[in-house]
Amino acid sequence: MQADHKPERRLAANAVLLRENDGTMTVRLHQTEIARRNPDGSVNVQSGGFHTRTTAVWLASALAAFTGMPHGASIAGGGFTVSNMFGQTEVDSTWTPVEV
C-alpha cells in the first residue's frame, strides 16, 4: 500500500514540509499543521492555538513560499493577523483561507 504523502522535508529542527501525492503542501511546526497550499493554488493557515512569535514567523515564511509574495504576520488581541498586498486576514485555530 502506498503512503498518502512523500517523505517529509525537514525545514528546521521544529518544522517540516509535507508533500501529499495530490499536490498539497503543508508546513508542520512541531506537531501542528500551520499552513497548507492546496492543489488548486488556494492557501489556508491556522495557528493551532499557539500565538507565539515563532508561529507568526513560520506563518509569514510559509505564505511567502507558497504564494511568491511577501507576507507579514503579527500577534494582537490573542490571535494572529497575516497581511499581504491584498489586505489582512485574522488567523485562529481553524483553517482560514488567505487571499492570494
C-alpha positions in Angstrom: 0.0 0.0 0.0 1.4 3.4 -1.0 1.6 6.3 1.6 -0.6 9.3 1.1 2.4 11.6 1.3 6.0 11.7 0.1 8.8 11.8 2.7 8.9 14.9 4.8 11.5 17.6 4.1 12.9 19.0 7.3 13.0 22.8 7.2 14.4 23.3 10.7 14.6 21.4 14.0 11.0 22.2 14.7 9.4 22.4 11.2 8.8 20.1 8.2 7.3 20.4 4.8 4.9 17.6 3.8 4.1 17.0 0.1 1.0 14.9 -0.5 0.6 12.8 -3.6 -2.3 15.1 -4.7 0.0 18.2 -4.8 -1.0 19.6 -1.4 1.9 21.0 0.6 1.7 21.5 4.3 4.1 23.2 6.8 4.1 21.5 10.2 5.6 23.3 13.2 6.3 20.9 16.0 3.1 18.7 15.8 0.8 21.4 14.4 0.0 22.0 10.7 0.0 25.8 10.3 -0.1 26.4 6.5 -1.4 24.5 3.6 -1.2 25.1 -0.2 -3.9 23.1 -1.9 -3.7 21.6 -5.4 -5.9 24.4 -6.8 -3.4 27.1 -5.6 -5.5 28.2 -2.6 -3.8 28.7 0.7 -5.1 28.1 4.2 -3.5 28.9 7.5 -4.2 28.2 11.2 -2.4 28.9 14.5 -3.3 25.6 16.2 -4.0 27.8 19.2 -0.3 28.7 19.6 0.0 32.5 19.5 3.8 32.8 19.7 6.4 34.8 17.8 7.8 31.5 16.4 4.4 30.6 14.9 4.0 34.1 13.4 7.4 33.9 11.8 6.7 30.5 10.3 3.3 31.5 9.0 4.8 34.5 7.2 7.6 32.4 5.8 5.3 29.6 4.6 2.9 32.1 3.0 5.7 33.8 1.2 7.0 30.5 -0.1 3.5 29.3 -1.1 2.4 32.5 -2.9 5.6 34.0 -4.1 4.9 37.3 -2.4 6.0 38.8 0.9 3.7 38.4 3.9 3.8 39.8 7.4 2.4 38.2 10.5 1.7 40.0 13.8 0.3 38.9 17.1 -2.5 41.1 18.5 -5.5 40.6 20.7 -4.8 36.9 21.5 -4.6 36.0 17.8 -2.6 36.5 14.6 -3.1 38.7 11.6 -1.3 37.9 8.4 -1.1 40.5 5.7 -0.1 40.9 2.1 -0.8 43.4 -0.7 -4.4 42.2 -0.8 -5.2 43.0 2.8 -5.2 41.3 6.2 -6.6 38.0 7.4 -7.3 37.1 11.0 -5.9 33.6 11.9 -7.2 31.4 14.6 -7.1 27.7 15.5 -9.2 26.7 12.5 -8.2 26.6 8.8 -8.6 30.1 7.3 -8.3 30.9 3.6 -5.8 33.6 2.6 -6.3 35.8 -0.4 -3.5 35.1 -3.0 
